[in-house]
Amino acid sequence: MTIQAWFEKRKKAQEQRKALEAKIEDTTPSLWVRCVHCKAQFPKTELENNLMVCPICDYHFRINARTRIKQLFDENSFEELFKEVQTTDPLQFEDTEKYTDRIEKAKEKTGLDEAVITGIATINGERVATAIMDFEFMGGSMGSAVGEKVTRIMEKAVEEHIPMLAITSSGGARMQESALSLMQMAKTSCACAKMDEEKVLYICLLTEPTFGGVTASFGTLGDIIIAEQGARIGFAGRRVIEQTIKQSLPQDFQTAEYLLKYGQVDVISQRKDLRENLTKILRMYK
């Protein structure tokens, strides 16, 4: 057997092993989880009971939009709006697979229609319009449908003159929609300006991770900007910046704590304190 043939055989065996491990993991959910920060292991139920925050090091795990709704808003108070806004494929985009196929896979994986859920809910009885992004849906990327839904809920907040809460978790613009996706930055920013003109309170809650076009538009245009503890927030990624400027960046660069230090966010909140902190802000506004 040649060396090349041996390497090919070894590579094939490794791929088969990984595929088998992935299959086992999918069919047999683990009762234990490992913290990606401190590497501690503990029962999955303990993590869930602690709002998906590590009980050892306080690392805040990513959570999806439905979990966020359950944790943050009053029970059964969330009324979803603009569910009819759906993604289309105006550019008939295709790379390794069709854009329409990617959308269908994301819908099947998350049970959502898009990377944002919009509606009206209450927090300790205080009514608020809200847009909650979900990173599990194509990296929380902002396409035309996401921009439209965010804009519509902001317009609804103006119409009913109730506070607006945007909860972001996004990798940025959706490349499959090209310039149409980038246009959503201007569109949502104009909606933010309208809320400002009408004196409607706008609160941004930045969660792990918030990057790209969302950070550069409605994600950081709030009257009050709250960052969840440990969240990474920025425009371009750390590696891209380091390669561009040919320098090493501080260890805490683009973290919520770093942004607070330099005045780019107003408050850092632990997940367990979010309801109380938001309630205080909403009642002060009244």
Disulfide bonds with the S-S distance in Angstrom:
none
